[in-house]
Amino acid sequence: MKTRILKMLAPLVIAIGSVIGVPAAAHAATLCGGYTNIGEAEQFKDSKGVPMATLYLYSKGGPGSQYSSDTPTCGILFAEGSYSQESKYMGITLCSNYIGVPCTTDHGNYREYAGPVYQARGGCGQATFVMKNPQGTTIVSGTRGFNCD
């Protein structure tokens, strides 16, 4: 009963958290529902140390599954703090390490986040991401992947 009540309240808690500033990690985990193993959480800061964005890469499955090339993955790029107050160009592309599997992408003008994007077998794949300020200058960009042996 307790679990069922918590599951019913989770969307409300996340919605309220978004309004009052609960960290993006909780929101990202909800958007990637069921993808519970965090493979990457990297925050990018401006020259004054103010957080601009955080990249989240999640995998789905049991312990150690984030290192399997067959593991489903999810990626989100979140704007942080004052950087989430205005619409700006943001994008994330998630690619599998399998040949012939198309990348999934979400690019556009967003205020809070780009994504989620998914790969059915992306455990050893990589994400490419970008965020520009409202004037169009790139302030965050890069490529990251899951660590695979």
C-alpha positions in Angstrom: 0.0 0.0 0.0 2.8 2.4 0.9 4.6 1.8 -2.4 1.4 2.4 -4.4 0.7 5.7 -2.6 4.3 6.8 -3.2 4.0 6.0 -6.9 0.8 7.9 -7.1 2.4 11.0 -5.4 5.6 11.0 -7.3 4.4 13.0 -10.3 3.0 15.6 -8.0 6.2 15.8 -6.0 8.2 16.2 -9.2 5.9 18.9 -10.5 6.1 20.9 -7.2 9.8 20.3 -7.1 10.2 21.8 -10.6 8.4 25.0 -9.4 10.4 25.4 -6.2 13.8 24.5 -7.6 14.4 20.8 -6.6 17.6 19.7 -8.4 17.4 18.7 -12.0 18.6 15.2 -11.2 15.2 14.3 -9.7 13.4 15.7 -12.7 15.8 13.9 -15.1 15.2 10.6 -13.4 11.5 11.1 -13.8 11.7 12.0 -17.4 13.8 8.9 -18.1 11.3 6.8 -16.1 12.6 3.3 -15.4 16.2 4.2 -16.3 17.7 4.0 -12.9 21.5 3.6 -13.3 23.2 6.9 -13.8 26.1 6.5 -16.2 27.0 10.2 -16.4 26.0 13.3 -14.5 28.3 16.2 -15.5 27.7 19.8 -14.6 29.1 22.6 -16.7 29.8 26.0 -15.0 30.5 29.5 -16.3 33.7 31.4 -15.6 32.3 32.5 -12.2 31.5 29.0 -11.1 27.7 29.3 -11.7 26.1 26.1 -13.0 24.9 26.5 -16.6 23.8 22.9 -17.5 24.0 19.3 -16.5 24.2 16.3 -18.8 22.5 13.1 -17.5 23.0 9.7 -19.1 21.0 6.9 -17.7 20.8 3.1 -18.4 18.1 0.6 -17.6 18.7 -2.7 -16.0 20.4 -4.4 -13.1 23.7 -3.8 -11.4 26.5 -3.5 -13.8 24.2 -3.2 -16.8 25.4 0.4 -17.6 28.5 -1.2 -19.0 26.7 -3.5 -21.5 26.4 -2.5 -25.1 22.9 -4.0 -25.2 21.6 -1.8 -22.4 18.8 0.7 -23.1 19.9 4.3 -22.5 18.4 7.7 -22.0 20.0 11.2 -22.2 18.9 14.7 -21.1 20.6 18.1 -21.1 19.2 20.4 -18.4 19.8 24.1 -18.2 20.5 25.1 -14.6 19.7 28.1 -12.4 19.4 31.4 -14.1 20.3 29.7 -17.4 16.9 28.0 -17.3 14.9 31.3 -17.2 15.0 32.1 -20.9 14.4 30.1 -24.1 17.6 29.2 -25.9 18.9 26.6 -28.4 19.6 23.3 -26.8 20.2 19.9 -28.2 21.2 16.3 -27.4 21.9 13.4 -29.7 22.2 9.9 -28.4 24.0 7.2 -30.5 24.3 3.5 -30.1 27.6 1.8 -30.7 25.9 -0.5 -33.2 26.4 0.1 -37.0 23.3 0.9 -38.8 21.3 2.0 -35.8 20.2 5.6 -36.2 21.0 8.2 -33.5 18.1 9.8 -31.7 18.0 13.5 -31.3 16.2 16.4 -29.7 17.2 19.9 -30.8 15.3 23.2 -30.6 14.6 26.3 -28.5 13.9 25.3 -25.0 13.9 26.9 -21.6 14.7 24.0 -19.3 15.9 20.9 -21.1 16.6 19.0 -24.3 15.5 15.4 -24.4 14.9 12.8 -23.2 16.3 10.8 -26.1 16.6 7.0 -26.0 18.6 4.2 -27.5 17.3 0.6 -27.2 20.9 -0.7 -27.3 23.1 2.2 -26.3 25.0 1.1 -23.3 28.4 1.8 -25.0 27.2 4.6 -27.1 27.7 8.3 -26.7 25.8 11.6 -26.4 26.6 14.8 -28.2 25.1 18.0 -26.7 25.0 21.8 -27.2 23.5 24.7 -25.4 23.6 28.3 -26.6 22.8 31.5 -24.8 19.7 33.5 -26.0 22.0 35.6 -28.2 23.1 32.4 -30.1 26.7 31.9 -28.7 27.6 28.3 -27.8 28.2 28.1 -24.0 28.1 24.3 -23.5 29.0 21.6 -25.9 30.7 18.3 -26.1 30.5 14.5 -26.5 30.4 12.0 -23.7 29.8 8.3 -23.5 29.2 5.4 -21.2 32.4 3.8 -19.9 32.6 0.4 -21.5 35.3 -2.3 -21.3 
